[in-house]
């Protein structure tokens, strides 16, 4: 289970922790999600919030039967460090 939600109006996934929102901007394309930017507010940096956000995003993507094209350096690095999500890379 994850606490990450999809906010399609803003085209981003969001994780709220300690009253602050970490987010991953995306663009939906045919069969895939392009992750263009991942950001955690200063107050959440170093807490693992961005990693929890990515885990939730990738779980949602998997549930939807989609692939991910990470154009954001953080998203690409996270996927490289977590081979359990290698099957999701577009």
C-alpha positions as CSV (number, residue, x, y, z in Angstrom):
1,X,0.0,0.0,0.0
2,X,1.2,3.5,-0.8
3,X,0.2,7.0,0.2
4,X,1.0,8.4,-3.2
5,X,-1.9,9.9,-5.1
6,X,-2.2,10.8,-8.8
7,X,-3.3,14.4,-9.2
8,X,-4.2,14.5,-13.0
9,X,-5.3,18.1,-12.9
10,X,-1.7,19.1,-12.1
11,X,-0.1,16.1,-14.0
12,X,1.8,15.0,-10.9
13,X,2.0,12.3,-8.3
14,X,2.0,13.6,-4.7
15,X,3.1,12.3,-1.3
16,X,2.1,14.4,1.7
17,X,4.2,14.0,4.8
18,X,4.5,16.3,7.8
19,X,2.1,18.7,6.1
20,X,4.5,19.1,3.1
21,X,4.1,17.7,-0.5
22,X,6.7,15.9,-2.4
23,X,5.8,15.5,-6.0
24,X,6.7,13.9,-9.4
25,X,5.6,15.8,-12.5
26,X,4.6,13.6,-15.4
27,X,3.3,13.5,-18.9
28,X,1.0,10.7,-19.9
29,X,1.7,9.1,-23.3
30,X,0.4,6.0,-25.0
31,X,1.3,3.2,-22.7
32,X,3.8,5.1,-20.6
33,X,4.3,7.9,-18.1
34,X,7.2,10.3,-18.7
35,X,8.6,11.5,-15.3
36,X,10.1,14.9,-15.9
37,X,10.7,16.2,-12.4
38,X,10.8,14.9,-8.8
39,X,11.0,17.3,-5.9
40,X,10.8,17.1,-2.2
41,X,10.4,20.3,-0.1
42,X,13.4,21.4,1.9
43,X,11.8,20.2,5.1
44,X,11.5,16.6,3.7
45,X,14.9,16.4,2.1
46,X,17.1,13.7,3.7
47,X,14.1,11.9,5.2
48,X,13.6,9.4,2.3
49,X,10.4,11.1,1.2
50,X,11.5,11.3,-2.5
51,X,12.3,7.5,-2.4
52,X,8.9,6.8,-0.9
53,X,7.3,8.9,-3.5
54,X,9.1,7.0,-6.3
55,X,8.2,3.7,-4.8
56,X,4.5,4.7,-4.8
57,X,4.7,6.2,-8.3
58,X,6.2,3.0,-9.6
59,X,3.6,0.9,-7.8
60,X,0.8,2.9,-9.4
61,X,2.4,2.6,-12.8
62,X,2.7,-1.2,-12.4
63,X,-0.9,-1.4,-11.3
64,X,-2.0,0.4,-14.4
65,X,0.1,-1.8,-16.7
66,X,2.2,1.1,-17.9
67,X,5.9,1.8,-18.4
68,X,8.0,4.7,-17.2
69,X,10.3,7.0,-19.2
70,X,12.3,8.8,-16.5
71,X,13.7,12.1,-18.0
72,X,14.4,13.4,-14.5
73,X,17.9,12.5,-13.2
74,X,16.6,11.5,-9.8
75,X,13.9,9.3,-11.2
76,X,16.4,7.6,-13.6
77,X,18.9,7.1,-10.8
78,X,16.2,5.7,-8.5
79,X,15.1,3.2,-11.1
80,X,18.8,2.2,-11.7
81,X,19.3,1.6,-8.0
82,X,16.1,-0.5,-7.7
83,X,16.2,-3.5,-10.2
84,X,12.8,-4.6,-8.9
85,X,11.4,-1.9,-11.1
86,X,13.6,-2.6,-14.2
87,X,10.6,-4.1,-16.0
88,X,8.8,-0.8,-15.9
89,X,11.4,1.2,-17.8
90,X,10.1,2.3,-21.2
